[in-house]
Amino acid sequence: MSKKIGESLLLDKDFLFENDFYRQNTNFNTGLEFYHALGVFTFNDKNRMCNIPNIDELICKNSKFKTYNEFLDASIKFTEKSLPEFFQT
């Protein structure tokens, strides 16, 4: 990922396919709202979420998951299901 892309702000269109996941599993209607509530505004921020000191507390407070790893695993599984069959693991 280039520096320029990493510094790009997250936009609604970045969560087009995952918004159902965020509606079903968080206190928010879109992925963008969820990430902004966590203080995540760029792709670099998103990639470094695991380094946020209180990330598990923030995830627990704003979603149905107890930890960042639990949230990440569920979001990956959700995304995999929406891929064409030949991309699924």
HELIX and SHEET records of a PDB file:
HELIX    1   1 LYS A    3  GLY A    6  1                                   4    
HELIX    2   2 ASP A   12  PHE A   15  5                                   4    
HELIX    3   3 ASN A   19  ASN A   25  1                                   7    
HELIX    4   4 GLY A   31  ALA A   37  1                                   7    
HELIX    5   5 PHE A   43  ASN A   47  1                                   5    
HELIX    6   6 MET A   49  ASN A   51  5                                   3    
HELIX    7   7 ILE A   55  ASN A   62  1                                   8    
HELIX    8   8 TYR A   68  SER A   82  1                                  15    
HELIX    9   9 GLU A   85  PHE A   87  5                                   3    
END                                                                             
